[in-house]
Amino acid sequence: MTTPFPYEHGQVPPPECPAHGLGVGPGGLRRLYGPEAEQDPHGLYEKLRAEHGTVAPVLLHGDVPAWLVLGHSENMHMTRTPSQFSRDSRRWRALQDGSVAPDHPLAPIFTWQPICVFADGATHERQRGAVTDSMARIDTRGVRRHVNRYSNRLVNGFCREGRTDLVAEFAERLPMMVMCAILGMPEEYNDRMVEAARDMIKGTATAVQSNAYVVGALTRLVERRRREPADDFATWLVEHPANMNDQEVAEHLRLILIASYEATANLIANVLRMVLTDPRFRARLSGGHMTVPEAVEQTLWDEPPFTAVFGRWAVGDTELGGKHIKAGDALIVGIAPANTDPVVRPDLAANMEGNRSHLAFSGGPHECPGQDIGRAIADVGVDALLMRLPDLELAVDEHQLQWVGNFMSRHLVDLPAEFAPRSPQDDREPPSMGRPNAARQDWEVQSAVRHTAPTPVRAPLDGAHAPSAAAPAGATATADGSADALSGPAGDGTATGRVPRQRKPGGPARLWRVVTRWWNGD
C-alpha cells in the first residue's frame, strides 16, 4: 500500500526543488496537463509506470488529484466492475467538498448529465439500450456510400492544387459531414460545428460556450423531429420505447456526435500519418499485403484516438494495482498506456495485425457502441483518398509535424501533403441511406459519374448478365466506378482498342469487381 496523495497531508516540495516547473506539482505528483503532458504523453506514461507501477497518482487541471490506470488488466478490471468503479461523477469527493468548482475547465466532461455514460444499473441499461438499438438500425452500406461521396467532395476541393493539409481539409471535416447526415441534420454541418466539437473537450476558456453551441443545434433537431419524424438517428431515439425526454435525447445526440467526431478525426489523421511516414505501411499498402482496415487496427494500438477517458469514481474503499483507492476518488481509464503495457506488448515494434484486444474504445458496459461506424468512416475515407490520390506524399520532413492535445486526446496540428494536380470528379449523385436495391446483381459495376455522351450500340445479352447502365462511347467502367477513355493506337482518344461490351470478363475479373463494389458500399 502507498499513501495516495501525500500533499493532502502537507507534504509540499520546497520552492527550490527542481520539481517546480517540470510538470510536477504538490507532493511531487506529476501533472496530466501542461507542456510535458501535451508534448510527450508517452514519455510521461513511462515515467509514471516506472515510479508507481500500474496505477499512478496524478494531478488534473488546478492540481486536482486523480488516479491514472496504466496497466492493461487493471483497466479491464476497472471498466468491467461498475459495482466498484462507478460512472456517476456525483460520487467525486472533490466535487462534494468544493475542491472542484463548477467552472472548472473540464466541467463539460465531468459534470453529471442524464445520459448513459454517467449512469449505472437499470438507468444505464434503459438509456444505453436506446442508443444501441438505434445504432443497429443504421445501414452500414448507406454509411459507406455517404463516406465515399463526401470523401470525393472534399478531395475535389483541393485536387487541382497539388498540395493540401490532410488534417484541416480532410480528417477534421469528413467525420462531421457523415455524422451530421446520420443524426439527421446535414444542414448544420459548418466550420463552426467543427471548431466547437474540437474546442469543448480541450479544457479551454471557451469550452463552455462551444458546448452551448452544439447543444443548441441538437436541441432544435430534437424539437423538429418530435414534430416531423424522419428516417434518421434522432428520430429513432425520439421514438424509442425507452421514452427518453427531449433533454435526454439531445444530450445523447451530443455525446454521440462529439465522441464519434473527435475519435474518428484523430483516427483518420493518425492512419494517414503512418501511411505517409512509415515505410512498412506504405510499402505493404501499395503492395497489397496490408489492407486499410488492418492499418486502421494497427493505429488503434499505437496512436488511439483517445489517450484516456475521464473517469470512474470509487464506490467504496478498495485496492487496484497495489494502491489503496478511497471512496469518492477519481480514476482515469489510461487507453494509450494500457496499449503499451509491457505485459501485453513486450515488443512495441511487433505487428498487432488481427489483434483487437486494445482499449482504443474502452471496455466493459461503457465500451463505445459506435466503434464500427468509426472504423467504417476511417476505412472507407482513407481508402477513397488513396484511390483518388495514389501518389500522395508528405510535403515536409516528419520531424516538422506538430501535435497538440490534452490528457484525453492528442492530434496532429497539420499534415501537409503533395500530389500531382487532378481534375475534380462528379459528386452530385446523392447516396441513399436506405437498404440497397435487391434487384441489382452483386457483380454489377456502375459508374457514379453522370455522362451525356451517346450510348454505343451493343449486342443483346441474356438477362442474367445484362448490365444495368451503359458506359459512354470510348469508355469502360473501372473498379472504382469511374470511366476511363480508351485510346487508339495513336493515343488520340478513339475507341479502336475498346473491348466489345458483349465479351464477358473472366472469373477473376468478375470476382475482383464484386469485392471492389462491396468495399465501396455500392
N, C-alpha and C positions, 0 to 999 in steps of 0.2 A: 504494500500500500504506500501511496505517496500523498503528501499534502497537495490538494488540487490547485489552489490559488494562494500562494504564500503571501502575496501583497495584501490580502484581506486581513492579515494579522500584523500589518505594519512593517513587513519586510520589504523596504524600498531601497534600490541601489543608490549609493551616494552620487551627487551631481558629477563628480569627476570620473565616474565609472564609464568605460568605453561603450557600455551597453546603450547609453543615451545617444540617440540619433542614428542608430544602426538597426532599426526595425525591432528594437527590444524595448518593452515597456516596463511598468511597475512589476516588481517581483522577479525581474529577469525573464518574463514571458515574452515570447515572440508575437509580433503583430501580424494579423492577416490582412492588413491594409498598409498603404504607403509604398514607397518606391521599391523596396526589396521584394515585397509580396507581389507587386504588379509586374516587375521586370523579370524576375526569376522565380516563379512559383515552385517549379520542380526542385530547384536548389533548396528552397525553404522547406519543402516536404522532407527532403533527405536529412536536413539538419534536425528537424523535429523528430524524425524517426530514430536518428542516432542518439538524441538526447532523452527521449521519453518512451520509445517503443511504438506500439501500435495505436496508442491513444495519447494525444498530447494536449495539455492546457494551452490555450492561445487567447489573444485579445482581439475583439472586433472593434469597429469604429467607436471612438470615445473610450477606448480601453475597457470595454465591457467583456467580462470573462466568458469563455465557452470552451467546449472540448472539440477538437478536430480528430475524427476517427480515421486513422491511416491504413489499418490492416484490412485486407480483403474479407477474411472470415468475420472479423469484428463488425465491419459494415453490414455484411449479410445478416448477422445475428440482430443487429440493431434495427434494420429495416423490416425484418420478419417477425419482430416481437413487439407489437404495439401495446401489449399489456405492460411492458416495462418502459418503453420509449414512445411516448405519445406524440401525435402531430398537433395537438391543441396548444397553441402558443400562449394561451391564458395561464398555463401552468408555470410559465417562466418566472422564476423568483425575482429576477432583475426588473421585471415589469411590476410585480406586486409591491416591491419595496421602493419603487421610484427611481432606480438606478438608470433605467432607460426611459427617456422622455418620449411622448407621443410624436414629436417632430424629429426623431432620430433619423439619420439618412437612410437606414434600412427599414424604416417603418412600412413602406409599400410591400415589403417582402414578409415581415413577421406579424403585422397587425392582423388579428383574428378576423376572419370573414366567414360567412355562411356557405362555405364551399367544401368539397370533399377533401382537399389537401390539408384542411385544418380539423378534420373530423375523424373519429374512430367508431368502431362498433356499428350499430344499426344505422346511424345517421350517415356514416361513410358508405355503407352498402347501398342505401337508397340513392344518394347523390351520385356515387360512382357508377351505379347500375344505369342511371340515365345517360351518363357520358359514354360508357362502353357500348350500350345498346345503340346509341346514335352513331357512334363510330362504326359499328358493324353495318350500318346502312349506307355508308359511303361506298360508291362504286370505284374501286381502285383503278379499273381501266379508264374510267372517266377522268380520274385524277391525273393519270399518266398523259391523257390527251391534253388536259389543261397545262401540264408541265411542259410538254413538247411545244405547244402553241406559244406560251409565254416565254419560254427559252428562246425560241426563234425570234419573237418580237424584240426581246432585249438585245440579242445579237444583231438584229437589223439596225438597232440604234447606234452601233459603233463599228459595224463590219467594214464600212467604207474607209474608216480612219487608219486601219492597220495597227492601232495601238489602243489599249483600254486599261482601266483599273478594274480587275475582276471582282474586287470586293464591293466597291461603290456601285458599279454598273451591272453586276450580275448577282453575286452571292447575297447582298443585302436587299435586293429587290424581288428576286424570284419567289422566295417563301411567302412574303407578304401578299404578292399578287395571287398566289394559289390559295392561301388560307382565307383571304377575303372572299374569294369565289366560293370556297367550300362552306364558309359560315353563312353566306347569303348577302354579302354587302360589297360586291366588286366595285361599286361607285365610290366607296370610302377609301380605296387604295390611293395614297398620295405620299409625297415626301414627308409631310408632317406625321403621318401614321408611322412611317419607318423610323423617323427620328425619335418619336415618343416611345416606341417599343424598345429602342436601344437605351434610351435615357432612364427609363423608370426603374431599371434594376441595377443601375450603377452606383446608387447611393449619393447622387449629386444633389445640389441645392434645388434643382428644377424637377427632381423625380416626382414630387407630389403633383405638380402641375401637369406633367406628362401623363401621369396615371389618370388624372381627371379628364384629360382629352380623350383617352382611349375609352374610359368608362362611359363618357357622354355619347360617343359614337355607338357603342354597343347597347346602351340603354334605349336609344332611338330605334335601333334594329329590333329589339325585343318588343317594343310597343307597336312597331309596324307589323311584326309577324303575328301578334295577337289579333290584329285587325285583318291582315292579309296573309294567310298561310301560303307557304311556297315549298318547293321540294329542295330544302336546304337544311343544314345542320341546326341553325337557330330555330326553325320551325319544329324539327324533331325533338329538341329539348323542351320547347314550349308545350308540345302536345304529349310528352311522355307521361305514362301513368304515375310516375313519381310525384307529379303535381307540384313541381317547383314554382315558387313565386317569381315575379319579374326580377327581383334583386338577385335571387339565386341563379336564375338563368343568365343574367348579364354578367355576374361575377365568374360563372363557369366559362362563359364565352371569352372573357378577358384572360382567364387562366390558360385556356387552350390556345388563344391567339398569340399571347406573349411568349409562353413557354415553347410552343412549336416554332414560332418565328426565330427566337434567339438561338434555339438549338440547331435548327436547320441552316440558318445563315452561317453560323460558325462551322457547322459540319461541311457545307459546300466549300467555304473558303479554305478550310484545312485540307480537304481532299485535293483541291486544285493546287495548293501549295506543294503538297507531297508529290503530285503528278509532275509538276514543273521543276522540282528541285532534287528529288530523289531518283538517281539513275535506275535503281531497281524497279521502281514503279513505272517510270516512263517506258523503259525497255520492255517490261513484261506486258504492260497495257498495249503498246504498239505491236508486240509480237503475238498478241492474242492469248498469252498464258495466264494473264490475270484480268478478270472482268472488273468493271467499275464497281459492282456490289462488293466484290472482295476487297477492293481498295478502300471502299467506304468502311467496311468492317475493321480493317487494319487501323484506319484513322480513329475509329471509336475506341480502340485500345490506346493508341499513342497520344492523340490530341482530342479527348472527348469534348463535346460542345459545352457542357457544364463541368467545371472543375470540381465543384462542390455544391451541395444543396443544404440550405438552412431552413428548417432544422428539425430536430427531435428534442423533446423535453422529458426528463426523467420523471416517471410517475412516483417513484419512491427511491429510497437509498438502495444502491445496487453496485455491482462491480462489472467493469468492462475493460479488457486488456490489462488487467492488473491494477487499474486505477479505481479509487473509490468515488463513485458518482453520487452526489447528493440529490435529494428530491428537488425538482424545480431547476436543475442545471440544464443549460442549453447544449446540444450536441450538433455537430455538422457532419453530414454524410460526405466523406472525402472520396469523391469519384476518381479524380486523377491519381492521387496517391495510392488508392486501392488497386488501380490498374497497373501500377508499377511495384506492387508489393513483391519483394524478392521471394516470398514463399510460393507465389503462383507464377511469377515471371523472373526466374533467376537470370535469364539472358534476355535483356530488353531488345536485342537485335534479332531475336528469333521471330520467324514468321508466325503470326497468330491466325492464319487462314483457316476458316471453318470453325473457329472457337468463339462462341458468343457468351462466354461467362464473364465478360467485362461488366462494369457497373455504370456504363455510359447513360443508361436510362433508369438508374437507381434500382430498387428491388423491393420485394415484399408486396403488401397490399397497395402501396402507393407507387408502384412501378409505372412509368409513363405509359398511358393507354394508347397514345398516338404515335408510338415509335415506328410502326410500319409505314405510316403516312410520311413521316420524316425521312425514312430510308428511301421511299419511292421518289420523293421530291429531289433528294440528293442524287440518287442513282440515275434517274431519267434526265435531270437537269445537267449534270456533268457530262453524261453521255451525249446529249444533244449538242452541248457546246463543243465537245471534241469532234463530233461528226461535222459540224459546220466549219470549225477552225482546227483541222488536224495538225497544222504547222505552228500551233500556239507555243510561244517560248517566253520565259521570264525576261523582262526588259531591264532588270537591274541585277546586281550581284546579290546573292542570297543573304549575305550579312547585312545588307541595307534594309531588309524587311523589319518593320517595327510592330510591336504588339502593345495593346492597351487592355485593361480589364480590371476586375476586382476579384475578391476571393471566390465568387460564384462562377465566373466565366472569364475567358481570355480570347480575344480575337485580333486578327490582323488589322492594322490601320489601312493598308492598301496592298495590292498585289498587281503591280504593273506588268503587262504582257504585251507582246507584239506578234504580228502575223501579217501575211500578205493580204492587202485590201481585197474585199469582195463586194459584189452587189447584193442588196437585200433580197430575201425570199418573200413570197406572198404568204402572209399570216392572217388573212381576213376570214378564212373558213372557221367559223366558231365550233369549238369542240362541244360534245354533248356529255353531260354528267349522268345521263340515263344509261340503261343497260344496252350493250351492243345489239345490233340487228341480227336476229338468229338466222335470217335468210342468207346472210353473207357467208361465203365459204372461207375457211381458215387460211387457205393458201393464197387468197386474192391479195394483190399488191395494188393499192390505189394511190394515185398521186394526190397530195394535199394541196397542190398548186392549181389554180384555175387557168385554163387555156382557152383561147378563142380561135386557134388555128383550125383549119378544116380537118375532119376526120378521114383518114385514108380508107380506101375500100379494103375490106378484109374478107377472106374466105370464111364461110359459115363453119361454126364449130358445134359439136354436140353440147347439149345443155349443161352437162356436168362440168365442162371445162371452159365455158364462155366467160370471158372477163366482164365485170360489171361496168367498167368505164374504159373509154378508148383514149389512147395516147395521141398526141398531135403527130402530124407527119414529120418524119425525120427525128423522132424522139422515142426513147424507150424508158420505161419505169425502172428506177433503181431501187435498191433495197430499202432506202430511207424515204421512199415516196416522192422523190424529186424526179425531174425529167431531164435527161442529158441529150443534146443534139448529137446525131451521128454524122460524122463527116465522111465524104467520099474519099477516093484515093488521093485527091489533091488537097484534102482538108478544106474544101470550100463550103462545107455545111450541107451538102446534098445527102440524100439518103440512099445512095447507091450501095452502101455496105450494110443496109439495115437487114436484120434477120426477119424473115416473114413472120407475121403475128401468129399464123396458124401452126407454126412449129412449136411444139411443147418443150418446155425446159426439162433437162434431165432431173432425175430423182434428187441428187444432192442440191441442185439449184432450188428446186421447189422446197426442200426441207429448210434451206437457209432463209428463204423468203418467209416461211411460216415463223421461224424463230425471230426474225427481224420485226415482223408485224406484231408479234406478241410483245416483244421488248418495247416497241414504240407505243404500245397501248392502242393500236388501231383495230 
